Amino acid sequence: MSIKRSRTGMFTERSKMRHILISLLLGLLPSLLSAGGVEIIDANATASGHGRYHIQVTLRHTDSGWEHYANAWRVLAPDGSILGERRLLHPHVDEQPFTRGLTIAIPDEITEVEIEAQDSRHGTGKQRFRIRLHR
């Protein structure tokens, strides 16, 4: 990209504004690309006996109503298989962030799990949250 200069060597007002606008857009690009996705704020697992764990997950999402809301999170084994899923059946517009739980059986050989979340518009997010299990 070339920046136009006047005969005096100064940037023209129009080219200055264009340069500023492009710089701002490039700076905002990462946040614009992730806008609307679900953010996993926290997660923990509490052993409840007999190989079962109560998983608590805290999510933040810009729920706007039934058209766009955080609608599920999953507990994944190290190999990526789904150990459990918590469906979120309604938007949480006025409750952000929010925490929900799920109790599942986890095989003894698994020492850590990952949480992933999704929303109704963008699907499964790229963020994963790892939890080490204490037996």
C-alpha positions in Angstrom: 0.0 0.0 0.0 1.4 3.4 -0.9 0.6 6.5 1.1 0.1 9.6 -1.0 2.1 12.7 -0.1 1.5 16.2 -1.3 4.2 18.2 -3.1 5.5 19.4 0.2 6.1 15.8 1.3 3.3 15.9 3.9 0.6 13.2 4.0 -2.7 14.4 2.5 -5.6 14.6 5.0 -7.4 11.8 3.1 -4.4 9.4 3.1 -3.9 10.1 6.9 -7.5 9.1 7.6 -7.2 6.0 5.4 -4.0 5.0 7.2 -5.6 5.5 10.7 -8.7 3.6 9.7 -6.7 0.7 8.3 -4.6 0.6 11.5 -7.7 0.6 13.7 -9.4 -2.2 11.7 -6.2 -4.4 11.8 -6.0 -3.8 15.6 -9.6 -4.8 16.1 -9.6 -7.8 13.8 -8.8 -10.5 16.4 -11.6 -9.4 18.7 -14.0 -9.0 15.7 -13.3 -12.5 14.6 -14.0 -14.0 18.0 -17.0 -11.8 18.7 -20.1 -13.8 19.6 -18.3 -17.0 20.6 -18.6 -18.6 24.0 -15.9 -17.9 26.5 -15.2 -20.6 29.2 -14.4 -18.5 32.3 -13.8 -21.4 34.8 -14.4 -25.1 35.2 -13.8 -27.6 38.0 -14.4 -31.2 38.8 -15.3 -32.7 42.2 -15.2 -36.4 42.8 -18.5 -37.7 44.1 -17.6 -41.4 44.5 -17.7 -44.5 42.4 -15.9 -42.9 39.5 -18.4 -40.1 39.2 -17.5 -36.4 39.1 -19.6 -33.2 39.4 -18.4 -30.8 36.7 -19.1 -27.1 37.1 -18.6 -24.8 34.1 -18.8 -21.0 34.1 -19.5 -19.4 30.7 -19.7 -15.9 29.3 -21.5 -15.2 26.1 -23.3 -12.2 24.6 -26.7 -14.0 24.5 -29.1 -11.9 22.6 -32.2 -14.1 22.7 -33.3 -17.4 21.1 -31.5 -16.6 17.8 -28.1 -16.5 19.5 -27.2 -18.0 22.8 -24.7 -20.4 24.5 -26.5 -23.7 24.1 -24.2 -26.4 25.3 -20.9 -27.5 26.8 -19.1 -30.9 26.7 -16.6 -32.8 28.8 -14.0 -34.5 26.5 -11.6 -37.3 27.2 -8.0 -36.9 26.1 -8.8 -38.8 22.9 -11.5 -36.3 22.1 -14.5 -38.6 22.8 -17.4 -37.0 24.6 -17.8 -38.1 28.2 -20.8 -35.9 28.9 -22.8 -33.0 27.6 -24.8 -30.2 29.3 -27.5 -28.8 27.0 -28.5 -25.2 27.8 -32.1 -25.0 26.9 -32.7 -21.2 27.0 -30.7 -17.9 26.6 -29.1 -16.3 29.7 -29.4 -12.7 28.5 -29.5 -11.1 32.0 -27.3 -13.7 33.7 -23.7 -13.3 32.6 -21.4 -15.0 33.3 -23.4 -18.1 34.4 -22.5 -21.5 35.9 -24.1 -24.9 35.4 -23.2 -28.4 36.5 -23.3 -32.0 35.3 -22.5 -35.2 37.1 -20.9 -37.9 34.9 -18.9 -41.2 35.2 -15.3 -40.9 34.2 -13.1 -44.0 33.8 -10.3 -44.4 36.3 -7.5 -44.3 33.7 -8.5 -40.7 32.7 -6.6 -38.1 34.8 -7.7 -35.0 33.0 -10.5 -33.8 30.8 -11.2 -30.8 28.6 -14.3 -28.6 28.4 -15.6 -27.1 25.1 -18.6 -24.9 24.6 -20.8 -23.9 21.7 -23.5 -21.3 20.8 -26.5 -21.6 18.6 -25.0 -19.4 15.8 -21.3 -20.2 15.6 -21.3 -23.8 16.8 -18.4 -25.2 18.9 -15.8 -22.7 19.9 -12.0 -23.2 19.6 -11.3 -22.6 23.3 -10.7 -25.6 25.4 -10.4 -25.6 29.2 -8.4 -28.4 30.8 -9.3 -29.9 34.3 -7.0 -32.2 36.2 -9.0 -34.8 38.1 -8.1 -35.5 41.7 -9.1 -39.1 42.7 
